């Protein structure tokens, strides 16, 4: 990756990008970062606020433009805020830090995000797992019987579901599931195979079939953000 730091009033290296409060104007060249492309869903993370969903509309070497969803905040509420854009790629989740600016010349709900640091790799997708508690509906494909419970542990490859009642599908059974994490507008749907079933404890261990790219990215994002929230509360 090529990194370019532009500073007024003196020369600087990468470390200068970590101290914007010193009044240094900078622009980081991330043109070689192929993950940032128009149409990519991203999350805007600002300290002290809930993350905001947006979609990339323009990409340049030193900034991107994003469009906020209709259910998000107004652009002027985020104008001037310093934070990060987080996005999902094939290898895992990435973060770029920068500053937000209202960009009404692009569209009514557009923001320009000027980079202030190089792209940061946060973790590989296959290693992401979280003790996430969320409502789950499991449907047995053979009988169409529904079981309502809660997730105990979730990854992109599967999950442990508990608080289930009734005679559960046995190992090898095919099921459909709907996972509805808190604060998410839509559930995540998929199909899976039962690995283990415990009728006494009311638990099912599920091995997911390949999720759609949209569902897979959304699940990885939810797992990452849940883990980040747990870490923040422990500090």
Secondary structure, DSSP 8 states (H G I E B T S, - for coil): -------TTS---GGGGG-GGG--------TT-TT--TT-EEEEE-TTS--EEEEEEEE-SSEEEEEE-TTS--HHHHTT-EEEEEEE-SSEEEEEEEEEEE-TTT-TTEEEEEE-S--EEEEEGGG-EE----EEEEEETTT--EEEEEEEEEESSEEEEES--SS---TT-EEEEEEE-TT-SS-EEEEEEEEEEETTTTEEEEEE----HHHHHHHHHHHHHHHHHHHHHH-
